[in-house]
Amino acid sequence: MEEYKHSELTHKIIGCAMQVHSFLGNGFQEFIYQRALALEFLKAGLKFEREFCIEIFYKDYVESIGSRRVDFLVEGLVLVELKALSTLDEVHVNQVLNYLRVYKIEIGLLINFGENRLNLKRLILSDKNKAV
């Protein structure tokens, strides 16, 4: 298995997500998976912030142009965005990459509970912004 930054932490997060999907399957709304995943994080001893909010700024303007909430920020190191869709699209990957840039976090997980099998993408904020 290839190692990435915060691999041990992301493996724990993915394990929690697998527990949720294994028990609930697909077909629920996103907030159901979010609540279940929070319970699994607690059980795993992970520290997290749910619906973590950050202000968005444009260039060097002083005032915020809005704010966004990410589903989870785990251990202050890994951003986790959940979906409950029949399929993920490139726009969802770009959403998480944008969040990583704004939150100034290197590693993100995009987890989709809406498919028959748990679908996840590990995203790394770098010069090339990639999903692995």
TATAQUI-V98157 format. One record per pair of residues at least 12 apart in sequence whose C-alpha atoms are under 6 Angstrom apart, sorted by sequence separation. I is the first residue (numbers start at 1). GAP is how many residues later the second one is. D is the distance in whole Angstrom. If there is no record, write none. Layout:
BEGIN
i:I gap:GAP d:D
i:I gap:GAP d:D
END
This chain:
BEGIN
i:55 gap:12 d:4
i:109 gap:12 d:6
i:54 gap:13 d:6
i:109 gap:13 d:5
i:54 gap:14 d:6
i:108 gap:14 d:6
i:109 gap:14 d:6
i:53 gap:15 d:6
i:108 gap:15 d:5
i:53 gap:16 d:4
i:107 gap:16 d:6
i:52 gap:17 d:5
i:107 gap:17 d:5
i:51 gap:18 d:5
i:52 gap:18 d:5
i:106 gap:18 d:6
i:51 gap:19 d:5
i:106 gap:19 d:5
i:51 gap:20 d:5
i:50 gap:21 d:6
i:51 gap:21 d:6
i:50 gap:22 d:5
i:49 gap:23 d:6
i:16 gap:24 d:5
i:49 gap:24 d:5
i:48 gap:25 d:6
i:48 gap:26 d:4
i:47 gap:27 d:6
i:48 gap:27 d:6
i:47 gap:28 d:5
i:80 gap:28 d:6
i:82 gap:28 d:6
i:84 gap:28 d:5
i:86 gap:28 d:5
i:78 gap:29 d:5
i:79 gap:29 d:5
i:80 gap:29 d:5
i:81 gap:29 d:5
i:82 gap:29 d:5
i:83 gap:29 d:5
i:84 gap:29 d:5
i:85 gap:29 d:4
i:86 gap:29 d:5
i:78 gap:30 d:5
i:82 gap:30 d:6
i:84 gap:30 d:4
i:30 gap:53 d:6
i:30 gap:54 d:5
i:26 gap:87 d:6
i:26 gap:88 d:5
i:26 gap:89 d:6
END
